[in-house]
Structures are given as C-alpha cells and as structure tokens.
Amino acid sequence: MTEDQITKAVLAHWRALGLPGTLVASIPNMGARGQHGLTRGLPDLLVLSPELPVGFIELKTDKGRVRPEQQNFASMCDALEIHHAITRGRDEPIRILEQWNVVRKAA
C-alpha cells in the first residue's frame, strides 16, 4: 500500500468505528518544501480524544524511512509527554487508535 492508501484506509476505519468525542484528521503537509505555512516533519494524522487528549501518528509504508525532521517531532512529543506513534502499514495505526481508545475494536 502507498502512504496515501494507508491514510484513506485509516480514516475510513475511524469513520466506521470511531468512538464519540474523537477526531482523526489528516494533516495536509505533503511536500513541505518551503511553502508558506508548511513545516517539514509534521506527522500525517492528528488525533483528538477525551482520553489523550491529543496525539499524532506518522504513517509509513512497510519500506518507508523516518526522516530526521520526523524523528525530531517525535522526540519533541516525547519531551512534552504528547502521544505520538510512527507506524508501518495499514494495521499498525489502527491498533494504535484502538490502544488510545479512539476506535472500537472490530469484531
């Protein structure tokens, strides 16, 4: 799967099984190469939930690599005690959303 396909699948899963009071949204920052308002290293998904209350998910293909700017963002989240995950494939981000009580587990 491409990263775009993974994003679409994860968002569709949240729309189908998302718990009330939660939000999973794509951060439209692809190709942040100096465009005004874009910041390199931002993750792919913003996650809001009463239990988090905020989290971020970086989506990677099975062969995708983490860029230094993405690792810096993850380190900043760790230092600030903000939920953050770097995931691979379609299933891993969905498991994270289940762990964070953002989506119901599929039957």
Residue frames as qw, qx, qy, qz and C-alpha x, y, z in Angstrom:
[[0.000, 0.888, 0.460, 0.000, 0.00, 0.00, 0.00],
 [0.334, 0.503, -0.057, 0.795, 1.09, 3.56, -0.63],
 [0.154, -0.159, -0.522, 0.824, 1.07, 6.10, 2.19],
 [0.370, -0.022, -0.140, -0.918, -1.95, 7.76, 0.57],
 [0.649, -0.176, -0.654, -0.347, -3.82, 4.43, 0.54],
 [0.444, -0.194, -0.725, 0.489, -2.91, 3.85, 4.18],
 [0.075, 0.057, 0.256, -0.962, -4.20, 7.32, 5.11],
 [0.539, -0.089, -0.351, -0.760, -7.50, 6.69, 3.33],
 [0.642, -0.177, -0.744, -0.055, -7.91, 3.26, 4.96],
 [0.314, -0.164, -0.637, 0.684, -7.18, 4.54, 8.48],
 [0.233, 0.043, 0.108, -0.965, -9.57, 7.49, 8.10],
 [0.617, -0.122, -0.527, -0.571, -12.29, 5.20, 6.71],
 [0.546, -0.183, -0.780, 0.244, -11.78, 2.86, 9.67],
 [0.089, -0.148, -0.477, 0.862, -12.18, 5.76, 12.12],
 [0.413, -0.028, -0.181, -0.892, -15.31, 6.98, 10.31],
 [0.676, -0.150, -0.638, -0.336, -16.80, 3.49, 10.64],
 [0.734, -0.336, -0.556, 0.194, -15.68, 2.63, 14.19],
 [0.211, 0.383, -0.320, 0.840, -14.68, 5.92, 15.80],
 [0.311, -0.498, -0.709, 0.391, -15.83, 6.49, 19.36],
 [0.040, -0.914, -0.335, -0.226, -17.94, 9.56, 20.22],
 [0.330, -0.930, 0.090, 0.137, -15.95, 12.67, 21.03],
 [0.654, -0.319, 0.449, 0.519, -12.94, 11.62, 18.94],
 [0.497, 0.831, -0.075, -0.238, -11.38, 13.00, 15.78],
 [0.678, -0.188, 0.488, 0.517, -8.79, 11.65, 13.38],
 [0.414, 0.885, 0.085, -0.195, -7.76, 14.13, 10.71],
 [0.789, 0.267, 0.137, 0.536, -5.12, 14.24, 8.03],
 [0.236, -0.789, 0.085, 0.561, -2.51, 16.99, 8.33],
 [0.704, 0.664, 0.204, 0.149, -2.15, 18.29, 4.74],
 [0.261, -0.863, 0.343, 0.263, 1.57, 18.89, 4.76],
 [0.879, 0.158, 0.345, 0.289, 2.84, 16.67, 1.93],
 [0.620, 0.472, 0.153, 0.608, 5.91, 18.00, 0.24],
 [0.272, -0.945, -0.096, 0.156, 6.63, 20.76, 2.77],
 [0.715, 0.113, 0.134, 0.677, 9.48, 22.32, 0.85],
 [0.261, -0.113, -0.037, 0.958, 9.48, 25.90, 1.97],
 [0.154, -0.575, -0.545, -0.591, 5.85, 26.69, 1.17],
 [0.186, -0.372, 0.299, -0.858, 4.38, 29.29, 3.48],
 [0.704, -0.288, 0.182, -0.623, 2.69, 27.68, 6.48],
 [0.962, 0.030, -0.264, -0.066, 4.08, 24.18, 5.96],
 [0.335, -0.732, 0.573, -0.152, 6.57, 22.59, 8.34],
 [0.628, 0.318, -0.708, -0.051, 8.79, 19.63, 7.48],
 [0.202, 0.162, -0.876, 0.407, 8.48, 16.68, 9.82],
 [0.560, -0.079, 0.314, -0.762, 4.86, 17.11, 10.86],
 [0.324, 0.037, 0.945, -0.039, 3.08, 13.74, 11.20],
 [0.114, -0.186, -0.742, -0.633, 0.30, 12.55, 8.91],
 [0.420, -0.572, -0.635, -0.307, -2.58, 12.34, 11.38],
 [0.163, -0.330, 0.414, -0.833, -3.89, 14.48, 14.23],
 [0.489, -0.350, -0.796, -0.067, -5.85, 12.50, 16.84],
 [0.247, -0.354, 0.318, -0.844, -8.15, 14.09, 19.44],
 [0.617, -0.313, -0.713, -0.118, -9.88, 12.17, 22.18],
 [0.524, -0.765, 0.016, -0.373, -11.13, 12.73, 25.72],
 [0.907, -0.383, 0.031, 0.172, -8.53, 10.24, 26.97],
 [0.750, 0.316, -0.038, 0.579, -5.41, 11.58, 25.17],
 [0.445, 0.676, 0.398, -0.432, -6.40, 14.50, 24.69],
 [0.497, 0.782, -0.249, -0.282, -4.10, 14.94, 21.66],
 [0.731, -0.247, 0.572, 0.279, -1.92, 12.55, 19.69],
 [0.397, 0.704, -0.387, -0.443, -0.12, 12.29, 16.38],
 [0.859, 0.018, 0.501, 0.105, 0.50, 9.37, 14.04],
 [0.137, 0.640, -0.572, -0.495, 3.20, 9.20, 11.40],
 [0.905, 0.255, 0.287, -0.181, 2.24, 6.76, 8.66],
 [0.029, -0.598, 0.714, 0.363, 4.91, 4.83, 6.79],
 [0.860, 0.255, -0.340, -0.281, 4.78, 2.15, 4.14],
 [0.956, -0.264, 0.044, 0.118, 6.47, -1.12, 5.00],
 [0.769, 0.164, 0.036, 0.617, 9.65, 0.19, 3.38],
 [0.052, 0.909, 0.069, 0.409, 9.29, 3.89, 4.24],
 [0.608, -0.023, -0.410, 0.679, 12.02, 5.54, 6.27],
 [0.294, -0.875, -0.321, 0.213, 11.74, 8.09, 9.05],
 [0.422, 0.674, -0.055, 0.603, 13.31, 11.41, 8.08],
 [0.408, -0.015, -0.480, 0.777, 15.35, 13.38, 10.66],
 [0.240, -0.251, 0.033, -0.937, 12.65, 16.08, 10.86],
 [0.739, -0.320, -0.411, -0.427, 10.05, 13.41, 11.68],
 [0.707, -0.170, -0.563, 0.391, 12.27, 11.94, 14.38],
 [0.156, 0.147, -0.301, 0.929, 12.78, 15.43, 15.82],
 [0.512, -0.336, -0.161, -0.774, 9.00, 15.89, 16.01],
 [0.810, -0.270, -0.515, -0.071, 8.65, 12.51, 17.75],
 [0.542, -0.028, -0.498, 0.676, 11.35, 13.49, 20.25],
 [0.128, -0.257, 0.126, -0.950, 9.58, 16.79, 20.94],
 [0.702, -0.348, -0.329, -0.528, 6.33, 14.90, 21.59],
 [0.763, -0.175, -0.557, 0.277, 8.16, 12.56, 23.98],
 [0.314, 0.095, -0.383, 0.864, 9.66, 15.51, 25.87],
 [0.328, -0.189, 0.049, -0.924, 6.24, 17.17, 26.15],
 [0.260, 0.106, 0.906, -0.318, 4.50, 13.88, 27.04],
 [0.604, 0.379, -0.055, -0.699, 2.27, 14.04, 23.95],
 [0.798, 0.112, 0.592, -0.023, 1.06, 10.76, 22.46],
 [0.378, 0.696, -0.442, -0.420, 2.90, 10.01, 19.23],
 [0.807, -0.051, 0.583, 0.074, 3.45, 6.90, 17.12],
 [0.267, 0.548, -0.604, -0.514, 5.41, 6.09, 14.00],
 [0.775, 0.107, 0.566, -0.258, 3.58, 3.23, 12.30],
 [0.026, 0.314, -0.782, -0.538, 4.03, 0.96, 9.30],
 [0.086, -0.216, -0.917, -0.323, 1.36, -0.41, 7.00],
 [0.407, -0.441, -0.362, -0.713, -2.41, -0.23, 7.41],
 [0.705, -0.448, -0.548, -0.050, -2.96, -2.34, 10.52],
 [0.528, -0.111, -0.443, 0.716, -0.44, -0.78, 12.91],
 [0.074, -0.198, 0.100, -0.972, -2.03, 2.71, 13.01],
 [0.635, -0.381, -0.395, -0.544, -5.43, 1.10, 13.56],
 [0.720, -0.281, -0.562, 0.293, -4.01, -0.86, 16.53],
 [0.270, 0.035, -0.309, 0.911, -2.67, 2.42, 17.93],
 [0.363, -0.303, -0.152, -0.868, -6.12, 4.02, 17.59],
 [0.751, -0.372, -0.513, -0.185, -7.59, 1.04, 19.44],
 [0.611, -0.156, -0.493, 0.599, -4.96, 1.34, 22.20],
 [0.082, 0.066, -0.158, 0.982, -5.68, 5.07, 22.50],
 [0.144, 0.516, 0.776, -0.332, -9.46, 4.27, 22.76],
 [0.184, 0.379, -0.199, -0.885, -10.25, 6.30, 19.65],
 [0.609, 0.121, -0.529, -0.578, -11.90, 3.45, 17.70],
 [0.856, -0.185, 0.345, -0.339, -13.82, 0.35, 18.73],
 [0.253, -0.323, 0.879, 0.242, -12.08, -2.94, 18.09],
 [0.598, 0.187, -0.479, -0.614, -13.51, -4.63, 15.01],
 [0.830, -0.172, 0.376, -0.375, -15.50, -7.75, 15.80]]
